[in-house]
Amino acid sequence: MKIEILGSGCSKCKELEKRAKEAISRKGLKIDVEHIYDNDKIIERNVFVTPALSIDGKVVVSGRVPSVDELLLLIK
């Protein structure tokens, strides 16, 4: 599984990364979280509102920071 955070590094982007890592930890998984800061790469993925979360190349959340519980449901 590949998880990516898409965003400029603002406080919401950092919070999403923190929550994603917490959800991964709660599930007992060993998954690296990559943070994509490059705006061109973010736009290539059709993301125009950040932060965004991508799982295995599919954007599943954009423009908000989901709760850890919601992330637990998204990370199967």
C-alpha positions, -999 to +999 in steps of 0.1 A: +000+000+000+012+035-009+000+065+010+007+101-001-001+134+014-005+161-012+000+197+000+024+226+004+033+219+040+008+241+057-005+233+091-035+213+077-012+192+055+010+185+085-020+175+106-032+151+079+002+135+077+002+131+115-033+116+116-025+092+087+006+080+105-014+075+137-041+055+118-014+033+103+002+028+137-032+019+153-037-008+126-002-022+133+008-017+097+043-008+083+035+017+056+056+047+046+038+080+041+052+102+014+045+139+014+043+155-021+050+192-019+055+200-056+025+219-069+030+207-104+028+170-093-002+178-071-021+194-101-011+165-123-032+143-100-062+167-105-060+180-069-068+216-067-077+219-030-052+207-004-045+189+018-053+157-001-047+120+007-039+094-020-040+057-014-024+035-040-025+064-065-062+072-060-071+105-043-096+096-015-098+129+004-092+165-008-097+199+009-101+187+045-084+168+073-104+137+081-104+123+116-082+093+126-113+072+128-122+081+092-087+074+081-088+040+098-118+031+075-100+044+044-068+024+051-080-012+046 
